[in-house]
Amino acid sequence: MVNAILIILDTLRQDHVGCYGNDWIKTPNLDKFAKEAVKFTRMYPDSLPTLPARKAIYTGKRVYPFTEDKIGLTKAGRGDFIGDALGAPGWGNISELNDTLSERFKRKKYTSALFSDVYHQFKPGYNFHRGFDQWMWIRGQEEDSFLSGPRIPDEILKEYLTTKKDGISAGSVFAQTMMRKFLQNTRWWRSEADTFTAQVFRAAGEWLDMNYEVLSAGKGFITVESFDPHEPWNPPLHYIRMYEKDPDWEKGCRKICHSLYGPATMITEKELKNLRTRYAGEVSLVDTWFGYFIDYIKRIGIWDDSIIVVVSDHGHMLGEHGLIAKAANPLGREVADLVAMIRFPGGEGSGKTCDKFCYHHDIAATIAKACGVSVKDMDGQDLLPLVQEKDLIYHDHVTIAWGGSVAVYDGDYWYNGYIWDIEEGSLFDVKKDPHLEKDMIMEAPDKARELLEMAWKDAKEPIDMDFMRKFKDLLGCTPVAKTLVKNPKC
C-alpha cells in the first residue's frame, strides 16, 4: 500500500529555485528533494489564478473553458468571506458533479487530512476541504477576517502603501484594506515559529505523528497548502539578511511588501530591489519549513512507501515586463512556469528531469494511480509512464486559460491574447526570446492564429465567446495590463 502526500506552494516561481537554475536564492531543501525525485520543467496550469488552478489539482478535471461554473462577475458585496473574484471565472466552489481526490481516497478507506492557510479555500460554500477526515485552516493570511483589533494606526499603515501620485492600480486600492488586516492579524508574532509557513508544516508534521499506524499501513493521504511565498512578502529579518547586508536597506523607502498589480514605476528602484529581496526571503523561509516536513516524513519511515508531489500554482512578476503583478495579458513565464517535482514510491526515476508538457490536472491522476485509486472521469493522465517511456508524449502544446485570455505554448512559440481573436494578442519566439520581450505577432499573424485555434480545440466543447468577452475589461484577481493603472505617466 502507498501513502499520498501533496504539497502545494503558492506563488513559487520556477526561476527562483536552485534546482531550476537560480544561483542566488537559497533553496537547499527543494534542491535536495529534486535529486531524490523527478523534476518536471514543463508542467503548466490548465487555468488561473489561485482557485481555478486548485480545482484542476484536486479533481483531475480541466476547468477551462469554465462551462461548469460561469462565475466571476459578482462583486464581493456581502463581506470578505463571500463573493467571487471579479473577472476570474472558475473562482469558486468545486462542483458537486466532480469527485475530489479526498473523496476518492475515502472510498478506499484511506485516512486523510488537509492543512492550509489559503483562506480562499474556506470561504462559505467553496468546499475545498470536502472529503477530508480532518482539516485545519491556519488563519490570518492577507485580508482574512481573523482578528478584529486592535486597529493598526493610519501612520503605520501609510509606511506600507503607495500614494495616489504614484498612480492607482488594483493592488494599491486593495492594499488599503488588505495590509491593515494583515498587519493586524500578525502583530502578535514573536518568532519564526509564528509565521504561517511554520504553522502549516508543523501542524502537518503533528498529523504524521498522530496517524503513524495508518501511515505505516500505507493508508494515509495528506494535502499541505502553503500560501507563502504569496504576498504580502514579510519574512523574518534574518531571511532578509541572507540577501541584504546593508543595515540601511530600508532607509528612505516605504515598506512595500504587497503586489501592486500595476506598473513597477509606481515605486522607486530601491523599493523594487527591497521587494525582490523580501520575496527571496519568503522563498527561503518556505524552503526551510518544507525541509522540516520532508525530514519528518523520512524520520517516521514512510519515505519509500509514499508518492510525494510538490507543485506551485503560479509565479509572480517582480518588475519583469514593467509590472509587479500576476497578469492574464501579458501572461509571462514568470507566472506560468511551475515548480513541479514528484517522488514516486520506492524512488522510481529519482534524479531524472522530465521536459515533456504536462498539466496540473495530471497530478490527481498520477497520485490516484500510484495508490490504486479510481481515475474514472478524470481528464488528467498518469505521469509515471511519461517519465519511463522516452517516446511517449501526452501533449505537443499547452493552453493556459485566465478569464477571457489564453496563453498557448508549443515549445517554439508562445501566444498570449484574448480567446476570441488575435487582435491585441502577442507572439514570441521562445527559443530566441525566452523572456518574451520581443512581440512578433505582426510578422507572423498566421502562427498566432494557429496557436489560438489550438486553444479552441483544447476546450473540447463549444466556447461561450459572449461570456468570455465580459472579462475583457474586468480586473479579476490579477488584472489585464491595459486596465491596470489610471496614471497617464505610466
C-alpha positions in Angstrom: 0.0 0.0 0.0 1.1 3.5 -0.8 0.6 6.8 1.1 -0.1 10.1 -0.8 1.4 13.4 0.1 0.5 16.5 -1.9 2.3 19.8 -1.1 1.2 23.0 -2.9 3.3 26.1 -2.6 1.5 29.3 -3.7 3.3 31.8 -6.0 6.6 30.0 -6.1 8.5 31.0 -9.3 10.3 28.2 -11.1 13.3 30.5 -11.9 13.7 31.3 -8.1 14.6 27.8 -7.1 18.1 26.5 -7.2 17.4 23.1 -8.9 15.8 25.1 -11.8 18.9 27.1 -12.4 18.7 30.0 -9.9 22.2 30.8 -8.5 21.4 33.4 -5.8 18.3 32.3 -3.8 19.0 29.7 -1.2 16.6 26.7 -1.5 18.7 23.7 -0.2 15.8 21.6 0.8 13.9 21.9 -2.5 17.2 21.3 -4.4 17.8 18.1 -2.3 14.3 16.9 -2.9 14.8 17.4 -6.7 17.7 15.0 -6.6 15.5 12.4 -4.9 12.5 12.9 -7.1 11.6 13.5 -10.8 11.8 17.2 -11.7 9.3 18.4 -14.3 10.2 21.5 -16.3 7.1 21.9 -18.4 4.2 21.4 -16.1 1.6 24.2 -16.6 -1.7 25.3 -15.1 -4.9 24.5 -17.0 -6.4 27.7 -15.7 -5.6 30.6 -13.4 -5.5 32.1 -10.8 -5.5 30.5 -7.3 -8.7 28.6 -7.1 -9.2 27.5 -10.7 -5.7 26.1 -10.5 -6.5 24.1 -7.4 -9.7 22.8 -8.8 -7.7 21.0 -11.5 -5.2 19.7 -8.9 -7.9 18.5 -6.5 -10.2 16.8 -9.2 -8.0 15.9 -12.1 -10.5 17.8 -14.3 -9.9 20.7 -16.7 -11.6 23.9 -15.6 -11.2 25.7 -18.9 -13.5 26.8 -20.7 -15.4 27.4 -17.4 -18.7 26.0 -18.6 -19.4 24.2 -15.3 -19.1 27.3 -13.2 -19.8 30.5 -15.1 -19.0 32.8 -12.3 -16.6 35.6 -11.7 -18.9 38.6 -12.4 -20.2 39.1 -8.9 -18.6 41.8 -6.7 -18.0 40.7 -3.1 -20.7 42.8 -1.5 -21.6 40.6 1.4 -18.4 40.6 3.4 -14.9 39.5 2.5 -15.7 35.8 3.1 -18.3 35.7 0.4 -18.3 36.6 -3.3 -16.3 35.7 -6.4 -13.1 37.3 -7.7 -14.4 39.9 -10.1 -13.2 38.9 -13.5 -12.0 35.4 -12.7 -14.3 32.7 -14.0 -13.7 29.4 -12.3 -13.1 31.1 -9.0 -15.4 29.4 -6.6 -16.6 26.1 -5.2 -15.7 22.6 -6.6 -18.7 21.3 -8.4 -20.7 18.5 -6.7 -20.5 16.8 -10.1 -16.8 16.2 -9.7 -15.1 13.9 -7.2 -12.2 15.3 -5.3 -9.1 13.3 -4.5 -10.0 13.1 -0.9 -13.4 11.6 -1.7 -11.9 9.0 -3.9 -9.4 8.1 -1.2 -12.2 7.9 1.4 -13.9 5.2 -0.7 -10.6 3.2 -0.5 -10.7 3.6 3.3 -7.7 6.0 3.5 -7.4 8.4 6.4 -6.9 11.9 5.0 -6.2 15.5 6.1 -5.8 19.0 4.8 -3.6 21.7 6.3 -3.9 25.1 4.7 -3.5 28.8 5.2 -5.0 29.6 1.7 -8.0 31.4 3.1 -9.9 31.4 -0.2 -10.4 27.7 0.1 -12.5 28.1 3.2 -15.0 30.8 2.1 -18.5 29.6 2.6 -19.6 27.1 0.0 -16.2 26.7 -1.6 -15.8 23.2 -0.1 -12.1 22.5 -0.9 -12.0 20.6 2.4 -14.7 18.3 1.1 -14.0 14.6 1.8 -11.1 15.0 4.2 -11.3 13.2 7.6 -9.6 16.1 9.2 -8.9 19.6 8.1 -7.3 22.7 9.6 -7.4 26.3 8.5 -4.4 28.3 9.7 -5.9 31.8 10.0 -4.7 35.3 9.2 -3.3 35.5 5.6 -3.9 38.6 3.5 -7.4 40.0 4.3 -8.7 37.1 6.3 -11.0 38.5 9.0 -9.1 36.7 11.7 -8.6 39.4 14.3 -10.9 42.4 14.6 -8.5 44.5 16.6 -6.6 46.4 17.9 -6.7 48.6 14.7 -3.4 49.4 13.0 -2.9 53.2 13.2 -3.0 55.1 9.9 0.6 56.4 10.3 1.9 52.8 10.5 -0.3 51.6 7.6 1.0 54.5 5.4 4.5 53.1 5.6 3.4 50.1 3.5 1.4 51.9 0.8 1.9 53.7 -2.4 0.4 57.2 -2.8 -2.1 58.5 -5.3 0.6 60.5 -7.1 2.3 57.2 -7.9 -0.8 56.0 -9.8 -3.8 54.0 -8.8 -3.7 50.3 -9.5 -5.8 47.3 -8.4 -3.1 46.4 -5.9 -2.8 49.9 -4.4 -6.6 50.1 -3.8 -6.7 46.5 -2.4 -3.7 47.2 -0.2 -5.6 49.8 1.8 -7.8 47.1 3.2 -5.6 44.1 2.9 -2.4 45.5 4.5 -4.2 46.9 7.6 -5.9 43.5 8.1 -2.7 41.6 7.5 -0.7 43.7 9.9 -3.5 43.4 12.5 -3.5 39.6 12.1 0.2 39.2 12.5 1.1 41.8 15.1 1.3 39.2 17.8 4.1 37.2 16.1 7.3 36.9 18.2 9.5 34.4 16.2 9.8 32.4 13.0 7.7 29.7 14.6 4.7 32.0 14.4 4.9 32.5 10.6 2.1 31.0 8.6 4.6 28.7 6.8 5.9 27.3 10.1 2.4 26.9 11.5 1.2 24.9 8.4 4.1 22.5 8.2 4.3 22.0 12.0 0.6 21.1 12.1 1.1 18.7 9.1 4.0 17.1 10.9 2.0 16.6 14.1 -0.7 14.8 11.9 2.0 12.4 10.7 2.8 11.6 14.4 -0.8 11.2 15.4 -1.6 8.9 12.4 1.6 6.8 12.5 -0.2 3.5 12.5 -2.4 4.4 9.4 0.7 5.7 7.5 2.7 2.6 8.4 0.0 0.6 6.7 0.2 2.8 3.6 -3.3 4.2 4.0 -2.8 7.9 4.6 -3.4 10.9 2.3 -2.4 14.4 3.3 -2.6 17.7 1.4 -0.4 20.5 2.7 -1.1 24.0 1.3 1.3 26.9 2.0 0.0 30.3 0.8 3.6 31.6 1.1 5.6 32.7 -0.8 2.4 34.6 -1.8 2.4 38.3 -0.9 2.5 40.1 1.4 6.2 39.3 1.5 7.2 39.7 5.1 9.8 37.1 6.1 11.7 37.3 9.4 14.6 39.7 9.3 17.2 37.0 9.4 15.9 35.8 6.0 16.3 39.3 4.6 19.9 39.4 5.9 20.6 36.3 3.7 20.3 38.7 0.7 20.7 42.2 2.0 23.8 43.2 4.2 23.2 47.0 4.1 21.9 48.0 7.6 20.2 51.0 5.9 18.4 48.9 3.3 15.0 50.4 4.1 16.2 54.0 4.7 14.2 56.4 2.6 11.9 53.6 1.4 8.3 52.6 2.0 7.9 49.0 3.2 6.2 47.8 0.0 5.6 44.1 0.6 2.3 43.6 -1.3 1.9 43.3 -5.1 1.0 46.5 -6.9 -0.9 44.7 -9.7 0.4 47.6 -11.7 3.5 49.2 -13.2 6.8 48.9 -11.4 7.3 52.6 -12.0 4.9 53.2 -9.1 7.8 52.6 -6.7 11.4 53.6 -6.6 14.3 51.4 -7.8 15.4 50.8 -4.2 11.9 49.9 -3.2 11.7 47.4 -6.1 15.0 45.9 -5.0 13.7 45.6 -1.5 10.5 44.0 -2.7 12.6 41.4 -4.6 14.7 40.8 -1.5 11.5 40.2 0.6 10.3 37.7 -2.0 13.6 35.9 -2.0 13.5 35.7 1.8 10.0 34.3 1.7 11.1 31.6 -0.7 13.9 30.6 1.6 11.5 30.6 4.6 9.2 28.2 2.8 12.2 26.1 1.8 13.2 25.8 5.5 9.9 24.5 6.7 9.4 22.4 3.6 12.6 20.7 4.6 11.3 20.3 8.2 8.3 18.4 6.9 10.3 16.2 4.4 12.6 15.3 7.3 9.6 14.3 9.3 8.4 12.0 6.5 11.8 10.3 6.4 12.1 10.1 10.2 8.8 8.2 10.7 9.7 5.7 8.0 7.2 6.3 5.2 9.6 7.9 2.6 9.8 5.0 0.3 6.2 3.9 0.8 4.7 7.2 -0.4 4.1 9.2 -3.5 5.1 12.8 -2.7 4.1 15.6 -5.1 5.5 19.2 -4.7 4.0 21.8 -7.0 3.3 25.6 -7.3 0.1 27.1 -8.7 1.8 30.0 -10.4 4.5 32.6 -10.0 4.6 36.4 -9.9 6.2 39.2 -12.0 8.5 41.3 -9.9 9.3 44.1 -12.3 9.6 41.9 -15.5 7.6 43.4 -18.4 7.4 46.5 -16.3 4.9 45.0 -13.9 4.6 43.9 -10.4 1.6 41.5 -10.9 0.2 38.2 -11.9 -1.4 39.4 -15.1 -3.5 37.5 -17.5 -2.4 39.5 -20.5 0.6 39.6 -20.7 1.0 36.2 -19.1 4.7 35.9 -18.6 6.7 32.8 -18.0 7.5 34.3 -14.6 3.8 33.5 -13.8 3.2 30.4 -15.9 6.3 28.2 -15.5 5.7 26.0 -12.5 7.8 24.2 -9.9 6.8 20.5 -10.1 8.6 17.5 -8.6 7.3 14.0 -7.8 8.9 11.4 -5.6 7.4 8.2 -6.8 7.1 5.2 -4.4 10.5 3.4 -4.0 12.2 6.4 -5.6 11.5 5.3 -9.1 13.0 7.7 -11.6 14.7 9.7 -8.9 17.2 12.2 -10.3 15.5 12.4 -13.7 14.3 15.5 -15.4 11.1 15.4 -17.5 10.9 18.1 -20.2 7.6 16.9 -21.7 4.5 19.0 -21.5 2.0 18.2 -18.7 -0.7 19.9 -16.6 -1.9 20.5 -13.1 -4.8 18.1 -13.7 -2.3 15.3 -14.4 -1.3 15.4 -10.7 -4.6 13.9 -9.4 -4.4 11.0 -11.9 -0.8 10.3 -11.0 -1.4 10.2 -7.3 -4.5 8.1 -7.7 -2.8 5.6 -10.0 0.1 5.2 -7.6 -2.3 4.3 -4.8 -4.8 2.1 -6.6 -7.5 4.7 -6.5 -10.0 5.2 -9.3 -9.2 7.7 -12.1 -12.7 7.4 -13.7 -13.9 10.6 -15.4 -10.5 12.4 -14.8 -9.0 14.4 -17.7 -5.5 14.1 -16.3 -3.1 11.2 -17.1 -0.6 9.3 -15.0 2.8 11.0 -15.3 4.9 7.9 -14.4 4.7 6.4 -17.9 5.7 9.8 -19.3 8.9 9.5 -17.3 9.5 5.9 -18.0 8.9 5.8 -21.8 11.2 8.0 -23.8 9.0 8.4 -26.9 5.7 8.8 -25.0 4.1 12.3 -25.5 0.8 13.4 -23.9 0.7 17.0 -25.2 2.6 18.7 -28.0 1.5 22.1 -26.6 -0.3 23.6 -23.5 -3.2 26.0 -23.2 -3.4 28.2 -20.1 -6.7 30.0 -19.6 -7.4 33.0 -17.4 -10.8 34.6 -17.8 -11.1 35.9 -21.4 -7.4 35.4 -22.0 -5.3 32.4 -23.0 -1.6 31.6 -23.4 -0.6 28.8 -25.8 2.9 27.4 -25.9 4.1 24.7 -28.4 7.7 24.6 -27.4 8.8 27.0 -30.1 6.2 29.9 -29.9 4.2 31.5 -27.2 0.9 33.2 -28.0 -0.9 35.3 -25.4 -4.2 37.2 -26.0 -7.9 37.1 -25.9 -9.7 33.8 -26.6 -12.0 35.2 -29.4 -9.4 36.5 -31.9 -5.7 37.5 -32.1 -6.4 41.3 -32.0 -4.5 42.8 -29.1 -2.6 39.5 -28.8 1.2 38.9 -28.8 3.5 36.2 -30.1 7.1 35.3 -29.1 9.8 33.0 -30.5 10.7 31.3 -27.2 14.0 29.8 -28.3 15.3 33.2 -29.5 13.5 35.2 -26.9 13.0 33.1 -23.7 11.9 36.0 -21.6 9.1 37.0 -24.0 10.3 40.6 -24.6 10.0 41.0 -28.4 6.5 40.7 -29.8 6.5 39.3 -33.3 2.8 38.9 -34.0 2.8 41.5 -36.8 5.5 39.3 -38.6 3.6 36.0 -38.1 -0.1 36.5 -37.6 -0.9 33.1 -39.1 1.2 31.4 -36.5 -0.6 33.3 -33.8 -3.9 32.3 -35.3 -2.8 28.7 -35.5 -1.9 28.6 -31.7 -5.2 30.3 -30.8 -7.1 27.6 -32.8 -5.3 25.0 -30.7 -6.8 26.6 -27.6 -10.2 26.3 -29.1 -9.7 22.6 -29.8 -8.4 22.1 -26.3 -11.7 23.2 -24.9 -13.3 20.0 -26.3 -16.7 21.8 -26.3 -18.1 25.0 -27.7 -16.7 28.1 -26.1 -19.2 30.7 -25.0 -17.4 33.7 -26.5 -20.1 36.2 -25.4 -19.4 35.0 -21.8 -15.7 35.3 -22.2 -15.9 38.8 -23.7 -17.4 40.0 -20.5 -14.0 39.7 -18.9 -12.0 41.9 -21.3 -12.1 44.9 -19.1 -12.7 43.3 -15.7 -9.8 43.3 -13.3 -10.1 39.8 -11.9 -7.8 38.6 -9.1 -4.9 39.9 -11.2 -5.8 42.3 -14.0 -5.1 42.6 -17.7 -2.2 45.1 -18.2 -4.2 47.6 -20.2 -6.6 48.3 -17.3 -4.0 48.3 -14.5 -3.5 51.9 -13.9 -5.1 55.3 -14.2 -1.9 57.3 -14.4 -1.1 58.8 -17.8 2.6 58.9 -17.0 2.8 55.1 -16.8 
